[in-house]
Amino acid sequence: MNTPSLPDPHDRPARLTVGVVGAGRVGPALAAALQLAGHRPVAVSGVSDASRRRADALLPGVPLVTPAEVLAAADLVLLTVPDDTLPGLVEGLAATGAVRPGQLLVHTSGRYGVGVLDPARRAGALPLALHPAMTFTGTPVDVQRLAGCSFGVTAPDELRLAAEALVIEMGGEPEWIAEEARPLYHAALALGANHLVTLVAEAMELLGTAGVTAPDRMLGPLLGAALDNALRSGDAALTGPVARGDAGTVEAHVEQLRAHAPRTVPGYLAMARATADRALDQGLLKPDLAAALLAVLADRAEDAVPRQAPGAADGDHQDERPDGEDQDGQDR
């Protein structure tokens, strides 16, 4: 029997010191994954108590320091801050001379490619955009979830191999995204993941109002099957009263929602119209039934109750605050 040969240690990429700017839910998890691959986390920045707890849990013994001190200590720096904070952070670090030539500077924003790192690139940094398409909890389970996780990767041609190697070392699968396609890529993930959470949470609340004692237990198998069917079959997996053209049932739904949960009406109507359009395109919804259905949706849309603007919102799993207090993922 042939014994498989072990990889030559000399064939492994060079081991790097790793720093994290923004100890939210993403940064410490990625650094912990890199540590499992043999790299060495050396510094983390974060000011909130939650950031400190996350750093202690995922990167025990790694000191919490300022962002400038993170860059001074690390060969590879993960910038895991909110999308809107990232450009100013990069400009500030470059302007103060914190960026070192030859330093790998990696951000995890889904929205941006490598262009946002241009100020650091002019200072000699090597820019990479590595966005894990995963939702994060800020706990050690996140490191396990990176196994097989797709990363949206954008990198200069000369750094593509380095970007690919880092993603693979973290257990992920690189998916190359063009610079100009990053916002669309990110919008797709937010639509699928962030809005899914909202839909599930609203469905659970409505089931509770209807008297269901365990909404999670009822929805789990149903939503799991629906997700699996959608990923396998796309629009062909559409079912339910909208796809069938049951206008009376849809009208009854809207009446009940208006009576018991009026804030859900605009979302229901918007998704019903989108579902009807897709079912029509696929030939699942007959045109004569679609006319009656769309008439109901149009009538109900006129007096739908709009939602109040939330106090704060986030599109993915990036930190909500510069210190990384909250992240969602993509949801991120």
C-alpha positions as CSV (number, residue, x, y, z in Angstrom):
1,M,0.0,0.0,0.0
2,N,1.4,3.4,-0.9
3,T,1.8,5.9,1.9
4,P,0.7,9.4,0.9
5,S,3.6,11.9,1.1
6,L,3.4,14.8,3.5
7,P,3.7,18.3,2.2
8,D,7.1,19.8,2.4
9,P,7.1,22.5,5.2
10,H,9.2,24.7,2.9
11,D,6.3,24.8,0.4
12,R,4.0,26.6,2.8
13,P,3.5,30.3,2.5
14,A,5.6,32.5,4.8
15,R,4.2,32.8,8.3
16,L,3.0,36.4,9.0
17,T,2.3,38.5,12.1
18,V,-1.3,39.5,12.0
19,G,-3.0,42.6,13.4
20,V,-6.7,43.6,13.6
21,V,-8.1,47.1,13.4
22,G,-11.7,46.9,14.6
23,A,-12.3,44.0,17.0
24,G,-15.9,43.4,16.0
25,R,-17.4,40.0,15.1
26,V,-15.4,39.5,11.9
27,G,-11.8,40.6,12.6
28,P,-11.0,38.3,15.6
29,A,-12.6,35.3,13.9
30,L,-10.5,35.8,10.7
31,A,-7.3,36.3,12.8
32,A,-8.1,33.2,14.8
33,A,-8.5,31.2,11.5
34,L,-5.2,32.6,10.3
35,Q,-3.6,31.5,13.6
36,L,-4.8,27.9,13.0
37,A,-3.0,28.1,9.7
38,G,0.3,29.0,11.4
39,H,0.2,32.8,11.3
40,R,0.7,34.8,14.6
41,P,-1.8,37.4,15.8
42,V,0.2,40.1,17.6
43,A,-2.1,43.1,18.1
44,V,-5.8,44.1,18.1
45,S,-7.5,47.5,18.3
46,G,-10.8,48.0,20.0
47,V,-12.1,50.3,22.8
48,S,-15.5,48.9,23.9
49,D,-16.0,46.2,26.5
50,A,-17.6,44.0,23.9
51,S,-14.5,44.3,21.7
52,R,-12.3,43.3,24.6
53,R,-14.4,40.3,25.4
54,R,-14.3,39.1,21.8
55,A,-10.6,39.6,21.6
56,D,-10.1,37.7,24.8
57,A,-12.3,34.9,23.7
58,L,-10.9,34.4,20.2
59,L,-7.3,35.8,20.5
60,P,-6.3,35.2,24.2
61,G,-3.1,36.9,25.1
62,V,-3.1,39.3,22.1
63,P,-2.7,42.9,23.4
64,L,-5.3,45.6,22.6
65,V,-3.5,48.7,21.3
66,T,-4.2,51.7,19.1
67,P,-4.7,51.2,15.3
68,A,-1.3,52.8,14.6
69,E,0.4,50.3,17.0
70,V,-1.4,47.5,15.2
71,L,0.2,48.5,11.9
72,A,3.6,48.9,13.5
73,A,3.5,45.4,14.9
74,A,1.9,43.4,12.0
75,D,2.9,42.2,8.5
76,L,-0.7,41.5,7.7
77,V,-3.4,44.0,8.9
78,L,-7.1,43.2,8.8
79,L,-9.3,46.4,8.6
80,T,-12.7,45.2,9.9
81,V,-14.5,48.4,10.4
82,P,-17.9,49.7,9.0
83,D,-18.0,50.5,5.3
84,D,-18.6,54.2,5.9
85,T,-15.7,54.4,8.3
86,L,-13.2,52.5,6.0
87,P,-12.2,55.4,3.6
88,G,-11.4,57.8,6.4
89,L,-9.5,55.2,8.4
90,V,-7.3,54.4,5.4
91,E,-6.6,58.0,4.6
92,G,-5.8,58.7,8.3
93,L,-3.4,55.8,8.6
94,A,-1.6,56.7,5.4
95,A,-1.4,60.4,6.3
96,T,0.1,59.7,9.7
97,G,2.8,57.4,8.3
98,A,1.4,54.3,10.0
99,V,1.5,52.3,6.8
100,R,4.7,50.4,6.1
101,P,6.0,49.6,2.6
102,G,5.4,45.9,1.8
103,Q,2.7,45.5,4.4
104,L,-0.4,43.5,3.5
105,L,-3.5,45.6,4.1
106,V,-6.7,43.6,3.9
107,H,-10.2,45.0,4.3
108,T,-13.3,42.9,4.7
109,S,-15.9,45.3,3.3
110,G,-18.3,43.8,0.7
111,R,-19.0,47.2,-0.8
112,Y,-15.4,48.2,-1.7
113,G,-12.7,46.7,-3.9
114,V,-9.1,47.7,-3.6
115,G,-9.5,51.2,-4.8
116,V,-10.5,52.4,-1.3
117,L,-7.0,51.4,-0.1
118,D,-5.3,53.6,-2.7
119,P,-3.9,56.1,0.0
120,A,-2.2,53.1,1.7
121,R,-1.1,51.7,-1.6
122,R,0.7,54.9,-2.5
123,A,2.5,54.6,0.9
124,G,3.8,51.1,-0.2
125,A,1.1,48.8,1.2
126,L,-0.1,45.7,-0.6
127,P,-3.9,46.0,-0.9
128,L,-6.4,43.1,-0.8
129,A,-10.2,43.0,-0.4
130,L,-11.4,39.7,1.2
131,H,-15.1,39.7,2.1
132,P,-16.4,36.5,3.7
133,A,-19.9,35.8,2.6
134,M,-21.0,34.7,6.1
135,T,-22.9,36.1,9.0
136,F,-20.9,36.3,12.2
137,T,-21.8,36.0,15.9
138,G,-18.6,37.1,17.6
139,T,-18.0,33.7,19.1
140,P,-15.6,30.8,18.4
141,V,-18.3,29.1,16.2
142,D,-17.5,31.7,13.5
143,V,-14.1,30.1,12.9
144,Q,-15.7,26.8,12.2
145,R,-18.2,28.4,9.8
146,L,-15.4,29.7,7.7
147,A,-14.8,26.1,6.4
148,G,-16.1,26.2,2.8
149,C,-17.3,29.8,3.1
150,S,-17.0,31.8,-0.1
151,F,-15.0,35.0,0.0
152,G,-15.6,37.8,-2.5
153,V,-12.0,38.6,-3.5
154,T,-10.6,41.6,-5.3
155,A,-6.9,42.1,-5.7
156,P,-4.3,43.6,-8.1
157,D,-3.1,41.0,-10.6
158,E,0.3,40.7,-8.9
159,L,-1.4,39.8,-5.6
160,R,-4.0,37.3,-6.8
161,L,-2.0,34.3,-5.6
162,A,-1.5,35.9,-2.2
163,A,-5.2,36.7,-1.8
164,E,-6.1,33.1,-2.9
165,A,-3.6,31.6,-0.5
166,L,-4.9,33.6,2.5
167,V,-8.6,32.7,1.8
168,I,-7.7,29.0,1.5
169,E,-5.7,29.1,4.7
170,M,-8.8,30.5,6.5
171,G,-10.8,27.5,5.1
172,G,-12.6,29.6,2.5
173,E,-13.2,29.5,-1.2
174,P,-12.1,32.5,-3.3
175,E,-14.7,34.0,-5.7
176,W,-13.2,36.7,-7.8
177,I,-15.2,40.0,-8.0
178,A,-14.3,42.8,-10.4
179,E,-13.7,46.2,-8.7
180,E,-16.7,47.8,-10.4
181,A,-19.0,44.9,-9.5
182,R,-18.4,45.1,-5.7
183,P,-21.5,47.2,-4.9
184,L,-23.8,45.0,-6.9
185,Y,-22.2,41.9,-5.3
186,H,-22.7,43.3,-1.9
187,A,-26.3,44.4,-2.6
188,A,-27.1,40.8,-3.7
189,L,-25.8,39.4,-0.4
190,A,-27.6,42.0,1.7
191,L,-30.9,41.2,-0.2
192,G,-30.5,37.5,0.4
193,A,-29.1,37.4,3.9
194,N,-30.0,40.5,5.8
195,H,-33.6,40.7,4.5
196,L,-34.0,37.0,5.1
197,V,-33.5,37.7,8.8
198,T,-36.2,40.3,8.8
199,L,-38.6,38.1,7.0
200,V,-38.0,35.2,9.4
201,A,-38.3,37.4,12.4
202,E,-41.6,38.9,11.2
203,A,-43.0,35.4,10.4
204,M,-42.1,34.2,13.9
205,E,-43.9,37.2,15.4
206,L,-47.0,36.6,13.3
207,L,-47.1,32.9,14.2
208,G,-46.8,33.8,17.9
209,T,-49.8,36.3,17.5
210,A,-51.7,33.5,15.8
211,G,-51.2,31.3,18.9
212,V,-48.4,29.1,17.7
213,T,-46.3,28.1,20.8
214,A,-43.1,27.2,19.0
215,P,-42.8,29.3,15.8
216,D,-39.1,28.4,15.4
217,R,-39.9,24.7,15.4
218,M,-42.7,25.2,12.9
219,L,-40.6,27.4,10.6
220,G,-37.3,25.5,10.8
221,P,-38.2,22.5,8.5
222,L,-40.3,24.7,6.2
223,L,-37.7,27.4,5.6
224,G,-34.9,24.9,5.4
225,A,-36.7,23.0,2.6
226,A,-37.7,26.3,0.8
227,L,-34.0,27.5,0.9
228,D,-32.8,24.2,-0.4
229,N,-35.3,24.1,-3.2
230,A,-34.6,27.7,-4.1
231,L,-30.8,27.1,-4.3
232,R,-31.4,24.0,-6.4
233,S,-34.2,25.2,-8.7
234,G,-34.4,29.0,-8.6
235,D,-37.8,30.3,-9.6
236,A,-39.1,26.9,-10.4
237,A,-39.3,26.4,-6.6
238,L,-41.9,29.1,-6.2
239,T,-45.1,27.9,-4.4
240,G,-47.9,29.4,-2.4
241,P,-50.9,31.6,-3.1
242,V,-49.1,34.3,-5.1
243,A,-47.5,31.8,-7.5
244,R,-50.9,30.0,-7.9
245,G,-52.8,33.3,-8.4
246,D,-55.1,32.8,-5.4
247,A,-56.1,36.5,-5.2
248,G,-58.7,35.9,-2.5
249,T,-56.2,34.3,-0.2
250,V,-53.7,37.1,-0.7
251,E,-56.5,39.7,0.0
252,A,-57.3,37.8,3.2
253,H,-53.6,37.9,4.2
254,V,-53.4,41.6,3.7
255,E,-56.5,42.2,5.7
256,Q,-55.2,40.1,8.6
257,L,-51.8,41.8,8.5
258,R,-53.4,45.2,8.5
259,A,-55.4,44.3,11.6
260,H,-52.6,42.6,13.6
261,A,-49.3,43.8,12.2
262,P,-49.8,46.8,10.0
263,R,-46.1,47.5,9.7
264,T,-45.6,44.3,7.8
265,V,-48.1,45.2,5.0
266,P,-45.7,47.2,2.8
267,G,-43.1,44.4,2.9
268,Y,-45.7,41.7,2.1
269,L,-47.1,43.7,-0.8
270,A,-43.6,44.4,-2.3
271,M,-42.5,40.7,-2.0
272,A,-45.9,39.5,-3.4
273,R,-45.5,41.8,-6.4
274,A,-41.9,40.6,-7.0
275,T,-43.1,37.0,-6.6
276,A,-45.9,37.5,-9.1
277,D,-43.5,39.0,-11.7
278,R,-41.1,36.1,-11.4
279,A,-43.9,33.5,-11.5
280,L,-45.3,35.1,-14.6
281,D,-41.9,35.1,-16.3
282,Q,-41.5,31.4,-15.5
283,G,-45.0,30.5,-16.8
284,L,-46.1,29.3,-13.3
285,L,-48.7,32.0,-12.9
286,K,-51.4,32.1,-15.6
287,P,-52.0,35.6,-17.0
288,D,-55.8,35.6,-16.3
289,L,-55.1,34.8,-12.7
290,A,-52.3,37.3,-12.5
291,A,-54.6,40.2,-13.5
292,A,-56.9,39.6,-10.5
293,L,-53.9,39.1,-8.2
294,L,-52.1,42.3,-9.3
295,A,-55.4,44.2,-9.0
296,V,-55.6,43.2,-5.3
297,L,-52.0,44.1,-4.7
298,A,-52.4,47.5,-6.4
299,D,-55.5,48.3,-4.4
300,R,-54.0,47.3,-1.1
301,A,-50.8,49.2,-1.9
302,E,-52.6,52.6,-1.8
303,D,-53.5,52.4,1.9
304,A,-50.5,50.3,3.1
305,V,-49.0,51.6,6.3
306,P,-45.3,52.7,5.8
307,R,-42.7,51.7,8.3
308,Q,-41.0,54.2,10.5
309,A,-37.4,54.8,9.7
310,P,-35.2,52.7,12.1
311,G,-32.7,54.4,14.4
312,A,-29.8,52.6,12.8
313,A,-29.3,50.1,10.0
314,D,-26.5,48.0,8.6
315,G,-26.2,46.2,5.2
316,D,-23.9,43.3,6.1
317,H,-21.6,41.8,8.6
318,Q,-19.3,44.9,9.0
319,D,-18.8,46.6,12.3
320,E,-21.5,49.1,13.3
321,R,-19.0,51.3,15.2
322,P,-15.4,52.0,14.5
323,D,-14.3,49.9,17.5
324,G,-16.2,46.9,16.1
325,E,-19.0,46.8,18.6
326,D,-21.5,45.1,16.3
327,Q,-21.4,43.3,13.0
328,D,-23.9,41.5,10.9
329,G,-23.1,39.7,6.1
330,Q,-23.3,39.6,5.1
331,D,-24.8,40.9,7.2
332,R,-22.8,40.5,7.6
